[in-house]
Amino acid sequence: MRAADALCEALNAEGVKHVFGIPGGASLPLYDALYDASFEHVQVRHEQAAGHAAEGYAKASGKVGVAFATSGPGATNLVTAIADAHMDSVPTVFITGQVRTDLIGTDGFQEADVTGITMPIVKHSFLVTDPAQIPDYIHKAFHIAKSGRPGPVLVDIPQDLSRMEIDYEPITGAPKLPGYQPNTEGNIKQIRIAAKALANSRRPVLYAGGGVINADASEELRELAASDRFPVTCTLMGLGAFPAPDEQWLGMLGMHGTRTANYSMDEADLIVAIGARFDDRITGKLSEFAPRAKFVHIDIDPAEISKNVPAHIPIVGDVKKVLPKLTGEYRALAADSSRLDEWWRRIEGWREQYPLHYEDTTDQEIKPQRMVEEMYRATGGDAIITSDVGQHQMWAAQYYHFAKPRRWLNSGGLGTMGFGLPAAIGAKVAMPDEQVVCLAGDGSLIMVCQEFATAAANDLDVKVFLMNNGHFGMVRQWQELFWDERYKSVEMGPSPDWVKLAEAFGWTGILCDSKDELAGAMKSALETEGPVLLDVRVTPNENCYPMIPAGAAARDMVG
Amino acid sequence: MAESGTQDLLDLDELRAENGLTGRRHLLSLLVENRPGVLARIAGLFSRRGFNIDTLAVGPTEDPDISRVTLTVDGAVHPIDQVTKQLHKLVNVIKIRDMEPDKTVAREMALFRINAAADNRAEIIEFTQIFRAHIVDVSRRSITVEVTGTTEKIDSFERMVRPHGLIEMARTGEVAIVRARPES
């Protein structure tokens, strides 16, 4: 069998239903094989979007997302998406064409050392040197991408090798990877010590991250929280892992988290970190982060434990397996729940004193927070929401009260503007029966607006709700607050006519610039068949609060 | 203390967390898959995470599919635990051993080309004998000496000959192997 066909067979064997990509010279044999493949190829308009679509696909469905690109610029265009998938631990496989083996190292046309370029931002990569390796490498790539701490795996295939004939035999069973054996169980002794620490804690907080969602462990997190009224906060990546309507929910923590969540971390005596990595957006000033707390840190990646914050009780394992054990051990201790009464009184006090709030306008001007609230109502709080990066992303995190996992797809670690639209496309391909809405920023959307064509060409019913404030709003906010209002290159200037732009791509475009019409505009956007762009003009210079200024401590929140 | 369901107390104040700094030099012995790019991954990891490699030696092992990488890292500057855990994340790294000094045989080899005019030639030769080193090349103006031993031995040889004019020095970095246990 031709190696390129064996590649498709191997992808098929891994259960692949969709891939995203753009063809090119070095991937011609691969695309010739795709002609007969049993899975679908979604042709995007820029390779970066193929990568983000694969991420959106993976985040929404939990399956491995796959993107194809050709050599050289095709492969380098994938780099941002690969880095994004690495930072947010998204199970993805990237397959790139490479120039012919006799051209490698000669600076051949469209040659780029993509395995070298991506080395620091992949979980692993394979450069094919023998066509017979291809099925084995694909099998290994999928195993590595989705097991342990998920992440991106790159497979680079020289053009001449993919044209060769090989003996293809389907591969079954676990791949042979002597240097890769993630520990998933968690040390039971450590788990028992953690349970005792919880039982002796008077001010505990459960701090959950994206790892809970990756592990599909939301139910297990809820069980632990329910075992004794433990307060729960989530990171940006963890939103949806714990239902926001729950009364034990403190709100998101971190730079734009709630005061209740951040003050709780500040005063906690025990913090149980679950699939979270103490990012600087969470800790603020590290030396003043949670100064009274001892830390239990549960993570499948041992290198995350004690990386930023030294753990007192480290537990390496899959949170889906560790949490039920911890819950069981804790319940067996039959701790006196009344010890938490005072802690809850304290928390309730913060809740009352510092709810999330903004000042709404008295005229027709639309505040961005109001837009998110309206969007929450219009979608019944149950859509898959993707976002770009910036103020709108933070407002969505604050005001769209995610109740379920895999409903909030955004770029947290890398902070990639332009993530939202291609991720929405990927999510819609993965979950065609779900309502998928991209909450976009105008600064971000224009970076990927070519992808309107992808949605139109593939009849993908995605909705883009554009929070149009005419600025790179978050940067503008920082220039206002921390750089003496010396505004530089943050105004978008003459924006495109977004409605016309959408229509030019075959979308429906709707403009909304008055508060009274907002709910109706959203309703009609959601009810209109096919892709719709809703351009919502919001207050141009609203700031996102509350906020821990960069390098400050949680108790120094402003706004 | 770790029995299931027992009620004995655990005082949170007694919990301690390590910062990971050991204050000494660590010799890490890595078994890695013998494949192109593996060394680049290791070196890249060190530079990306801001870890500094003091010495590095790479070579084959008894198994042709496996290479050994021996490297030394300063545990006073870098948390060794974090270094080894990051290295473990590399799929091609099969095994890492943080060599315990008293259970390890470690050796380094070095070549020194030393100024050796008539008036100090005898002294250089004497040092060579004292250090059980070998003269491997000689010319009218210089002598090249091969020294094998512990890093400390090579350091002290260097200190001895440097005042005479050290023209060039090449050191391999340490390689190490676990000491066999005494036969019982």
Interface residues (C-beta under 8 A of the other chain):
Chain A: T115 G116 M119 P120 K123 H124 L127 T129 I144 L177 P178 G179 Y180 I188 K189 R192 I193 K196 A197 A199 N200 S201 D269 L270 K294 F295 D301 P302 A303 I305 S306 K307 P310 A311 H312 I313 E329 A332 L333
Chain B: M1 A2 E3 S4 G5 Q7 D8 L9 L10 D11 L12 L15 R16 A17 E18 N19 G20 V32 E33 P36 G37 A40 R41 G44 L45 R48 P79 D81 Q82 K85 Q86 H88 K89 L90 V91 N92 V93 I94 K95
